[in-house]
Amino acid sequence: MVPPPFVAYLRVYQPLHAFDDAVRPALQAALDAGPVEPADAGGRERELWLRAQLAVPPRLLPAERADGSPSRATPDVLALDPADVPQRADAPVAAGPLVCPLDVRLRAAAALLGFVSTSSPALLSAALPVTAEAARGRAQSVLTGLEPGEVHMLSSTWRVPLPWFALVDPPQRHLDAAPRPDPARRVCWRVAMADARRRVSRAHDIVVRNLGEDGPAAILADTGRWLGEFDPQSAVELDYGGLVHLMDDEALHGDTSAADVHTAVEALQAGDADQVARSYEQLRDFWDEVAAAQDHG
């Protein structure tokens, strides 16, 4: 059994009524056909990428046809029941399923643009089926005119960006410690959009006042802007994805990352520099150990 890619995700699930009329029927068809299980999302992305590379001629991006236009296949979506999302009494609750498209082609185009911008000419020549200039142009054409809120998922390899934990309620962690490499092994948090926005805004204000606008504050600001583009009845999910397969059971059960981030934010608010340092050291040690598994993979 092959584990999913070592990628963590921050996802937004929206109610169907929040999507444009042009895409809503396709999303409904995907729901009717059966949504992708969150534990299978990473593997599905990998499968689409491999199919793109094995096609004749090879596709530059997954989920597209040979001419670069998007595939007309039924989109891959994740679905979430609003009942599975903790809600405040005064928060709106969506009727019907919440939907998160995988947006593989859009996200791959953004990743390709970053790869072309940061890689050496020799690596680009070996990795790309077209010139770097052509790849950059194709990626830019996919992303041109992209509306805010069209990409429903952020991802991070080998570790979770620590500011993401500011969005969640630490005790509401969902943990399934199925044996590795069973895809059912999972850690995630789900939160109502109103709570996610409130928490990220508060954490950003505290971090800016104490540490300035760079680093964690910039990530919080970008995340807050991204969340602000979605329907208020949406839900947010922080998912460790394939990273759980880098952690043994002791690490999985003993992980206090969400609580440590919240403790650090409160300590910043209180001016307790010693506690901030202790929380950061614990977080650094835990995630450095997770990321170090890359060297043994």
Secondary structure in CASP SS format (residue, H / E / C, confidence):
PFRMAT SS
TARGET T0000
AUTHOR 0000-0000-0000
METHOD secondary structure of the structure
MODEL  1
M C 1.00
V C 1.00
P C 1.00
P C 1.00
P C 1.00
F C 1.00
V E 1.00
A E 1.00
Y E 1.00
L E 1.00
R E 1.00
V E 1.00
Y E 1.00
Q E 1.00
P E 1.00
L H 1.00
H H 1.00
A H 1.00
F C 1.00
D C 1.00
D C 1.00
A C 1.00
V C 1.00
R H 1.00
P H 1.00
A H 1.00
L H 1.00
Q H 1.00
A H 1.00
A H 1.00
L H 1.00
D H 1.00
A H 1.00
G C 1.00
P C 1.00
V C 1.00
E C 1.00
P H 1.00
A H 1.00
D H 1.00
A H 1.00
G H 1.00
G H 1.00
R H 1.00
E H 1.00
R H 1.00
E H 1.00
L H 1.00
W H 1.00
L H 1.00
R H 1.00
A H 1.00
Q H 1.00
L H 1.00
A C 1.00
V C 1.00
P C 1.00
P C 1.00
R C 1.00
L C 1.00
L C 1.00
P C 1.00
A C 1.00
E E 1.00
R C 1.00
A C 1.00
D C 1.00
G C 1.00
S C 1.00
P E 1.00
S C 1.00
R C 1.00
A C 1.00
T C 1.00
P C 1.00
D C 1.00
V E 1.00
L E 1.00
A E 1.00
L E 1.00
D C 1.00
P H 1.00
A H 1.00
D H 1.00
V C 1.00
P C 1.00
Q C 1.00
R C 1.00
A C 1.00
D C 1.00
A C 1.00
P C 1.00
V C 1.00
A C 1.00
A C 1.00
G C 1.00
P C 1.00
L E 1.00
V E 1.00
C E 1.00
P E 1.00
L C 1.00
D C 1.00
V H 1.00
R H 1.00
L H 1.00
R H 1.00
A H 1.00
A H 1.00
A H 1.00
A H 1.00
L H 1.00
L H 1.00
G H 1.00
F H 1.00
V H 1.00
S H 1.00
T H 1.00
S C 1.00
S C 1.00
P H 1.00
A H 1.00
L H 1.00
L H 1.00
S H 1.00
A H 1.00
A H 1.00
L C 1.00
P C 1.00
V C 1.00
T C 1.00
A H 1.00
E H 1.00
A H 1.00
A H 1.00
R H 1.00
G H 1.00
R H 1.00
A H 1.00
Q H 1.00
S H 1.00
V H 1.00
L H 1.00
T C 1.00
G C 1.00
L C 1.00
E C 1.00
P C 1.00
G C 1.00
E C 1.00
V C 1.00
H C 1.00
M E 1.00
L E 1.00
S E 1.00
S E 1.00
T E 1.00
W C 1.00
R C 1.00
V C 1.00
P C 1.00
L H 1.00
P H 1.00
W H 1.00
F H 1.00
A H 1.00
L H 1.00
V C 1.00
D C 1.00
P H 1.00
P H 1.00
Q H 1.00
R C 1.00
H E 1.00
L E 1.00
D E 1.00
A C 1.00
A C 1.00
P C 1.00
R C 1.00
P C 1.00
D C 1.00
P C 1.00
A C 1.00
R C 1.00
R E 1.00
V E 1.00
C E 1.00
W E 1.00
R E 1.00
V E 1.00
A E 1.00
M H 1.00
A H 1.00
D H 1.00
A H 1.00
R H 1.00
R H 1.00
R H 1.00
V H 1.00
S H 1.00
R H 1.00
A H 1.00
H H 1.00
D H 1.00
I H 1.00
V H 1.00
V H 1.00
R H 1.00
N H 1.00
L H 1.00
G C 1.00
E C 1.00
D C 1.00
G C 1.00
P H 1.00
A H 1.00
A H 1.00
I H 1.00
L H 1.00
A H 1.00
D H 1.00
T H 1.00
G H 1.00
R H 1.00
W H 1.00
L H 1.00
G C 1.00
E C 1.00
F C 1.00
D C 1.00
P C 1.00
Q C 1.00
S C 1.00
A E 1.00
V E 1.00
E E 1.00
L E 1.00
D E 1.00
Y C 1.00
G H 1.00
G H 1.00
L H 1.00
V H 1.00
H H 1.00
L H 1.00
M C 1.00
D C 1.00
D H 1.00
E H 1.00
A H 1.00
L H 1.00
H H 1.00
G H 1.00
D C 1.00
T C 1.00
S H 1.00
A H 1.00
A H 1.00
D H 1.00
V H 1.00
H H 1.00
T H 1.00
A H 1.00
V H 1.00
E H 1.00
A H 1.00
L H 1.00
Q H 1.00
A H 1.00
G C 1.00
D C 1.00
A H 1.00
D H 1.00
Q H 1.00
V H 1.00
A H 1.00
R H 1.00
S H 1.00
Y H 1.00
E H 1.00
Q H 1.00
L H 1.00
R H 1.00
D H 1.00
F H 1.00
W H 1.00
D H 1.00
E H 1.00
V H 1.00
A H 1.00
A H 1.00
A H 1.00
Q H 1.00
D H 1.00
H H 1.00
G C 1.00
END
